[in-house]
Amino acid sequence: MLEPGIFDYLTSDEDVWEQAPLRRLAEEDQLVAYRHDDFWAAMDTLRDKQDLEELWARNRAPWKVWK
């Protein structure tokens, strides 16, 4: 989760999040962590998306908690 002030740490669309912006946030003690004990998966690549869609299609999606 990010607060709107995050845009103060970005200078252009070419900024690499894991480099200067994240480093600066860490240096300014602006990062916190939250423990999460349920399902989590990245969806950063086409393969990630396809894997998650396959779980959904097979009715094996751990995030689907309704009947």
GROMACS elastic network, one bead per residue, 0.5 to 0.9 nm:
[ bonds ]
;  ai    aj funct       b0    kb
    2     5     6  0.80075   500
    2     6     6  0.64930   500
    3     6     6  0.58273   500
    3     7     6  0.86363   500
    4     7     6  0.63795   500
    4     8     6  0.84613   500
    5     8     6  0.55991   500
    5     9     6  0.77186   500
    6     9     6  0.54811   500
    6    10     6  0.71418   500
    6    21     6  0.85832   500
    6    25     6  0.88714   500
    7    10     6  0.51795   500
    7    11     6  0.79184   500
    8    11     6  0.76213   500
    9    20     6  0.82909   500
    9    21     6  0.53457   500
    9    22     6  0.83188   500
    9    24     6  0.75651   500
    9    25     6  0.77872   500
   10    13     6  0.78876   500
   10    15     6  0.65200   500
   10    17     6  0.83503   500
   10    20     6  0.85998   500
   10    21     6  0.62894   500
   11    14     6  0.81322   500
   11    15     6  0.66956   500
   11    21     6  0.89070   500
   12    15     6  0.56258   500
   13    16     6  0.84376   500
   15    18     6  0.87866   500
   15    19     6  0.79157   500
   15    20     6  0.76315   500
   15    21     6  0.76192   500
   16    19     6  0.55194   500
   16    20     6  0.70789   500
   16    21     6  0.74759   500
   16    22     6  0.88069   500
   17    20     6  0.69082   500
   17    21     6  0.56226   500
   17    22     6  0.59790   500
   17    23     6  0.88250   500
   18    21     6  0.68199   500
   18    22     6  0.53804   500
   18    23     6  0.72660   500
   19    22     6  0.58262   500
   19    23     6  0.59214   500
   19    24     6  0.85184   500
   20    23     6  0.50633   500
   20    24     6  0.59233   500
   20    25     6  0.85370   500
   21    24     6  0.52268   500
   21    25     6  0.62491   500
   21    26     6  0.87289   500
   22    25     6  0.50473   500
   22    26     6  0.62293   500
   22    27     6  0.86398   500
   22    31     6  0.86926   500
   23    26     6  0.51402   500
   23    27     6  0.61990   500
   23    28     6  0.86831   500
   24    27     6  0.50032   500
   24    28     6  0.61793   500
   24    29     6  0.86051   500
   24    30     6  0.85855   500
   25    28     6  0.51848   500
   25    29     6  0.62402   500
   25    30     6  0.50786   500
   25    31     6  0.63588   500
   26    29     6  0.50151   500
   26    30     6  0.58818   500
   26    31     6  0.59147   500
   27    30     6  0.76681   500
   28    31     6  0.83053   500
   29    32     6  0.83147   500
   36    39     6  0.81608   500
   36    40     6  0.82666   500
   37    40     6  0.86164   500
   38    62     6  0.85225   500
   38    63     6  0.83565   500
   39    62     6  0.63282   500
   39    63     6  0.65004   500
   40    62     6  0.89867   500
   40    63     6  0.83936   500
   41    48     6  0.81118   500
   41    52     6  0.82725   500
   42    45     6  0.82636   500
   42    48     6  0.66810   500
   42    49     6  0.85270   500
   43    46     6  0.76422   500
   43    47     6  0.81621   500
   43    49     6  0.54732   500
   43    50     6  0.89892   500
   43    52     6  0.79519   500
   44    47     6  0.83197   500
   44    48     6  0.63493   500
   44    49     6  0.75484   500
   45    48     6  0.51447   500
   45    49     6  0.64131   500
   45    50     6  0.87090   500
   46    49     6  0.50549   500
   46    50     6  0.61636   500
   46    51     6  0.86167   500
   47    50     6  0.50227   500
   47    51     6  0.60866   500
   47    52     6  0.86074   500
   48    51     6  0.51451   500
   48    52     6  0.62567   500
   48    53     6  0.85799   500
   49    52     6  0.52468   500
   49    53     6  0.60966   500
   49    54     6  0.85649   500
   50    53     6  0.50007   500
   50    54     6  0.60672   500
   50    55     6  0.86866   500
   51    54     6  0.51094   500
   51    55     6  0.64260   500
   51    56     6  0.87983   500
   52    55     6  0.51182   500
   52    56     6  0.63476   500
   52    57     6  0.86916   500
   52    61     6  0.74712   500
   53    57     6  0.60828   500
   53    58     6  0.86056   500
   53    61     6  0.85274   500
   54    57     6  0.50017   500
   54    58     6  0.61385   500
   54    59     6  0.85169   500
   54    60     6  0.83762   500
   54    61     6  0.84870   500
   55    58     6  0.52732   500
   55    59     6  0.62241   500
   55    62     6  0.82537   500
   56    59     6  0.50596   500
   56    60     6  0.58938   500
   56    62     6  0.86792   500
   56    64     6  0.81451   500
   57    60     6  0.75632   500
   57    61     6  0.81904   500
   58    61     6  0.77056   500
   59    62     6  0.87873   500
   59    64     6  0.83678   500
   60    63     6  0.88365   500
   60    64     6  0.81606   500
   61    64     6  0.55328   500
   61    65     6  0.86289   500
   62    65     6  0.72364   500
   64    67     6  0.80836   500
